[in-house]
Amino acid sequence: MDSRSVVDMIEESSRAHFSGLHLNGSQHAGVRDRGSVVNVAESVLKQPFVIGVAGGAASGKTTVCDMIIQQLHDQRVVLVNQDSFYYKLSEEELARVNEYNFDHPDAFDTEQLLSSMYQLKRGQAVDIPLYDFKTYKNDVNLPRRVNPSDVILLEGILVFQDARVRDLMNMKIFVDTDADVRLARRIRRDTLEKGRDIASVLDQYSKFVKPAFDDFILPTKKYADIVIPRGGDNHVAVDLIVQHIRTKLGQHDLCKIYPNLHVIQSTFQIRGMHTLIRDCQTTKHDFVFYADRLIRLVVEHGLGHLPFTEKQVITPTDSVYIGVDFCKRLCGVSVIRSGESMENALRACCKGIKIGKILIHREGDNGQHLIYEKLPQDIAERHVLLLDPILGTGNSAVQAISLLIRKGVPESNIIFLNLISAPQGVHVVCKAFPRIKIMTSEIEAGLNEDYRVVPGMGEFGDRYFGTDDDDHPVKAPSSQ
């Protein structure tokens, strides 16, 4: 598997999980319900990132889990083994233990596994039983205490077999290793760690392990978001998975609710530029300079989410380079007038791009009204970058997106670019249009009683185009 395939499946995994998270109507009712926004964020924040790791016996599942834990050393990570939930064998089963199929779904106490996982997801510590493979019993006197954590790794041969267990997972990984390699590892492990002789290991493999793999384990591979060939030997795949986990853990809470919301990764440079453009004493010249830098970053990030096709070119050294070709059917649409500040960055990135205009006017408490629109005639056949530096209440964005959809633009072809977003606006837009993408550089604290973004950066259009004063610092503008 190449790196791009792993990345694609990782992103698909994230979208599939978080798109299943729904909010009730009261939490979306409007921008006035600020308490609901906080409650939603808090409830999501408490949810750990659960990763299921399945695969045949001795495929390298534990090695993959150990590598993930090792690389996430600065995070709270716990490992839960499905093996801990084997049923205690009866006296009759113990007497014929060589005839017992440990690789069958019925060998596991799935109800107890579910109960333990539910507790961990609620932030409660649990006692996980320790299963002794020499006595085939759970040691009830020495359970393993597992505390709630940021990341839970649930590992086992059949963790994908029960739909209820799968539904708990944010990411599902299947470790796919050659059958001969698995058998060799199993012989080595069972003889050294479990005190079995080679003949009994081979007998159990042919009777139960191989048929169970074909009948029960391999069919669950279809549920995996990511398939890792060669298990722990595939360092590239594991590194990409860890990188994705770190991104998810570091994302704003709203990104965990809405997989179509993307916040560019914060750096000291980005924080420094935000500090300057938010400062009410920053001159117009500096405001424009640093706003343009931030806008360029957001535009570049948005372009990275457009579809591409593979393309081969010949380099000056007569070598073949396999790259990608940019999306050709593209246009920008700016929401007048603040959105026009983003046009230069878009033109600098996309030579000769068409840019349409939308003017939406707010009339007091009477809502938003479309005043003017001038769009490319073939806009329905294009991907659209919608430009507006500030997402506040979301009302203007809803008007603009609704117009684009009426013009025939598929919702999934719209990418909304802005510098800052208020949580209330994100909720409004993502509820109304769950298939668009929102790109922003920072999530704000919220809206004040006048529905202005706070902490905000003032009246963006006035500061960027110098409506008030070209030569002097802006004096404490009201938040937009």
HUCOR-V822121 format. One record per run of one state. SS is the DSSP state (H for helix, E for strand, - for the rest). FROM is the first residue (numbers start at 1). TO is the last residue. Records with the same first field share a line. If there is no record, write none. Layout:
# HUCOR-V822121
SS=FROM-TO ; FROM-TO
This chain:
# HUCOR-V822121
-=1-2 ; 19-24 ; 28-33 ; 46-48 ; 56-60 ; 72-76 ; 87-90 ; 96-96 ; 100-104 ; 109-109 ; 122-125 ; 133-136 ; 147-150 ; 156-162 ; 167-170 ; 177-178 ; 194-197 ; 224-225 ; 230-230 ; 234-234 ; 251-252 ; 258-260 ; 264-267 ; 279-283 ; 304-308 ; 315-319 ; 326-329 ; 337-337 ; 350-353 ; 363-367 ; 375-378 ; 382-382 ; 388-389 ; 392-394 ; 407-410 ; 418-419 ; 422-422 ; 433-436 ; 441-441 ; 444-445 ; 448-452 ; 455-459 ; 466-480
H=3-18 ; 25-27 ; 34-45 ; 61-71 ; 82-85 ; 91-95 ; 97-99 ; 105-107 ; 110-121 ; 163-166 ; 179-193 ; 198-223 ; 231-233 ; 235-250 ; 253-257 ; 268-278 ; 284-303 ; 338-349 ; 379-381 ; 395-406 ; 411-413 ; 423-432 ; 460-465
E=49-55 ; 77-81 ; 86-86 ; 108-108 ; 126-132 ; 137-146 ; 151-155 ; 171-176 ; 226-229 ; 261-263 ; 309-314 ; 320-325 ; 330-336 ; 354-362 ; 368-374 ; 383-387 ; 390-391 ; 414-417 ; 420-421 ; 437-440 ; 442-443 ; 446-447 ; 453-454
